[in-house]
């Protein structure tokens, strides 16, 4: 487990002054009442009524004196098993006291996280443990941690508030179910099959031997059959540039807050696409048209994946203001550009047109949540609630979705594939059709 | 009417959030307090004025205190059976000691429940620790009782004095901390 912070560890242990609780006062007064009555009535037996309560109060006071707890109790420490976790992952936060005390811990229940104990409050002896399961990516603040400390009887107590424990939850680690092929690889060496001939493994042709050909490429069966030396020609294998363009100009939030927002879908899609292409050795970068994610420079390898997932997990959630579009000025020809967008802002369509004009292979991933503007949901519970409040959000979103269908159709007519993000299998048919289209024979126009 | 129904519904939802351990502790406190009053009044809660008033006080203040264990209503709730017992003289020292123990039980339950909010879970370790100290209080109370009675002039066998002193010594030994001696610096 990691300590809360380095400066906290170096400080001398802080003591929290304890005060008598209402329970101690109650026990003392109720016990004394019995003693007073015994004296007034002249019946010593009445003392038996109050002696247990008095004894409880005496034990509390003597115990405090004997254990030197007059100076207060040591401030508890916070430990956690980690600060970074994957979506759906679990982390344990422990609050420890080095003394023999009762420790009550209460934490406000954070959104989109499960706690154990379920409502984040527990009374234990000496050490309390809170297990947090993050259900969504992003930044979490677990706390502030309200801690009540008392002696073993609950007669003297104190309370303190410890700072919240920050957690970074990276987007889910689902692997994209897509072929590694891209329409036009542009790099020097990699795993994608290109249309250029050169050093590689995929057979392109069997041709006559030419000076400079390598000996191990000679095709001996064909040579013996024809009587002249023949060699195998192969296609080269290259890497490519993949640019993921994210549209975070506005976060579209469904009626049910438990459903994924457009930003959730965008982040999950971006993480899955980046993971897929980085795993086959491509260079992957991110350009954010809005401001919620920010740009990530193109890079390759596991480090780039780490940088990218951390940037995604730091995305600002819940900012409903429409931000200004940050246009992408230039892009290398034949770069594979995946635009993750809910297709609502007109500026994004202009950007897609610019990318096509620059020679990029563009794929659009539709990130508008399915439940937003779903015509089938009209008249259900959510709609009835909204109608009672004289609001017609669902109807408005249904109309907006219908308008959007025209945009999608126009994009498809211009040769831009549009696919709805429905998990790791979403991109496979689109990539296959792009690769097929790239290798298909073309008609020369003069 | 609508707001009343909504507030009642909200109250029911809030009750659903109360943890099992809190329910158990608060119910135990109410039961212990009611039992103490029942014993103090000799089983007839509303026979005359004094038992009637004190029984009413036990019901009202006991429930209020169980709703908010950190509240101030525990004192009148505990005082009511004491007054009832002083007024009605239900029996000998044994019966009075039983009432005292029941009052201590109610008090310890409230004291433990007050440490966390109503939705807070109380672990077995914490509950056992509180129970152990309540047991120690009963022991000490018994020891004090055996010491105080002869001093008050009541007729008791001489061995009770010895037993009371031994109980006190045992408790002092339990209370004194036994830490390991510090090592001298090198």
Interface residues (C-beta under 8 A of the other chain):
Chain A: X21 X22 X23 X25 X26 X27 X29 X30 X33 X34 X37 X41 X43 X44 X45 X46 X47 X48 X49 X50 X51 X52 X53 X54 X55 X56 X58 X59 X62 X63 X66 X67 X68 X102 X104 X105 X106 X117 X119 X121 X122 X123 X124 X125 X148 X150 X152 X153 X154 X155 X157
Chain B: X17 X19 X70 X71 X72 X74 X75 X78 X79 X81 X82 X83 X85 X86 X89 X92 X93 X96 X97 X99 X100 X101 X103 X104 X107 X108 X110 X111 X112 X114 X115 X116 X117 X119 X120 X121 X122 X123 X125 X126 X129 X130 X132 X133 X134 X136 X137 X138 X139 X140 X141 X142 X144 X145 X148 X149 X152 X153 X154 X171 X172 X175 X176 X177
